[in-house]
Amino acid sequence: MAASAFPVTHTLLSIVELGGYPNLSDRYRAAGYEVIGANSMRKALALLKRQRPDVIVAEFNYQSDFRDRTSNLESLLATLQTRCPEARVIVLYEQGQATHLERLLGRFPVFAVLPFPVDQDALTDALQRVARA
């Protein structure tokens, strides 16, 4: 485990459903976050009943076959509005899904969006901005 450059004062929920990119947990810890992980949106929503993370980092996964939503994030973002409105959300997305993400952003606020491959310096910058907010 890497030593933190900042004292741990914030909690980060990392939701990795599909993955396929480097594990970013060391980067989160180095920015001063205690990391909680979930590998499905269902598990993340269950965690939100017990935890109030300061930051949530989640992948945007568009799927046209969803009946009542267009991505994996609608349920999460709707839940946050009532259960944990102070949480800041950082969304990771495939650039080919940018149009679909824009529609989601028109309905729900997020703190930052970062395309794949994730620029780890931009991620650290976003995490530090959350810590200062």
N, C-alpha and C positions, 0 to 999 in steps of 0.2 A: 504494500500500500504506500503510495506516494505521500510525502509530508505536505501538509497544506501551507500555501503561501499566506493565507489569511486565517484567522481564527474561525472555527466552525460555529456559525451563528444562525445559519439558515438550513432549511430542509428542501431537497429537490426530489421530486418524483420523476423517474425516468421510465417512460413507457416505450418498450421496444417490442413491437409486434412482428415485423418482418425482418428487421436487421439488415445484414449485408453490408454493414459499414463498421469501422473500428469502434470498439467499446470506448465510450467517452467518460466512463466513471472516474478515471484518474483526473481528467480535466475538470470535472465537477468538483471533486475533492480539493484539487489544487486551488480552486477559486473560493474555497471555504464552505462548501455545502456537504451536509450529511446526505447520503444518497439512499433512496428507497427505490426499489425496482419492481416493475410489473411487466409481464410478457403478454398481457391481453388487456383490452379495454375493460372487459368485465371485471378482472382482478383490480385494475386501477380504480374503477368506480367503487368497488368494495373497500379499498384502502382509504378512499376519501371519506368514508363513514367514520373512520377512526383517526385519521391524520389530517392536518391542515398544512400542506407544503407551501413554502414561499414561492417555489418555482416548479413548473411542470414542463418537461421536455418530451414531446411526442411526435411521432411520424404522422404525416398526412397521407392517408391511403384512400384515394378515390376509387369507388366501385359503382359502376352504373347499374348494377343489379340490386343495390339496396332499395328496398321498397319505400321506406319512410324517411330516408336521409341519403346524402350523397357521399359521405365519407365516414371514417371511423371516429371523427372528432366531434360531431354534433352532440352526442350524448354527454361527452366529457364537458364541453364548453357550456352546455345548458345547465349541467349539474353545478359547475363552478359558480355560475351567476347567483345561485341561492345558497349553496353550502360553503363556498370558499371564495367570495368575490375578490379578495385581496391577492389571490395567487396570480402570479405572472406566468404566461404560457409562451414557450418558445416552440415553434413548429419547424420540423425538418421536412423537406419535400423534394420530390423529383421535379426537375424543371419542366418536364412534359406535362405535369399536372397543374401548372401555374394558373391556368384559366379557371379550373375547378376550385382551386384554393382561393382565388380572388372572390368568388361567389360566397364562400364560407366567411371570408374576412368582412364581407359586407353585412353579415348578420351577427358576428361575434367578434369581440375585441381580443387581440393577442398582442403580446409584448414585442415579439420579434419573429421573423421567418428567415430561415437559412436553407439555401438549396444544397442538395447533394452534389458532389462530395462536400462534406461539411468543412468549412474553413475554420479550423480550431481556434485561430486568433479572434475571428469574428464571434465565435461562440463564447470565448472567455470575456470579450468585451461586453456582450449582452448580459452575461452572468454578473459581471462587475457593476453594470448599470442597474440591474435589479437590486443588488446589495446596497447601492447608494440611494435608491428610491425610497 
